[in-house]
């Protein structure tokens, strides 16, 4: 059997996948489990003065904003609710800090990667 190895990037993570050619009549059996590769792209940290952008992980509608500019927040605290495909998704603080700016309004439609707010 011949096999080829591919690297597939899915949701920012790189996976190594091995594909084997199977001839008709051969039994197919999984020979290994997927191995997650370390992410190859490295985001550069932004200086605190510019603030860290919290972006939309998917297209949807902002149904609620639970913080105000200037609020101090803890890591994991819910900042906003994004509804996508009839499911509510919590947008949480990636670290302790303060909300510098809110870039969206309740009821606003957003696209993948749109800035929702900035934290310092």
FENJO-V257233 format. One record per helix or strand of 3 or more residues. SS is the DSSP state (H for helix, E for strand). FROM is the first residue (numbers start at 1). TO is the last residue. Records with the same first field share a line. If there is no record, write none. Layout:
# FENJO-V257233
SS->FROM-TO, FROM-TO
This chain:
# FENJO-V257233
E->3-10, 13-20, 35-37, 52-55, 60-65, 78-84, 87-92, 97-102, 115-119
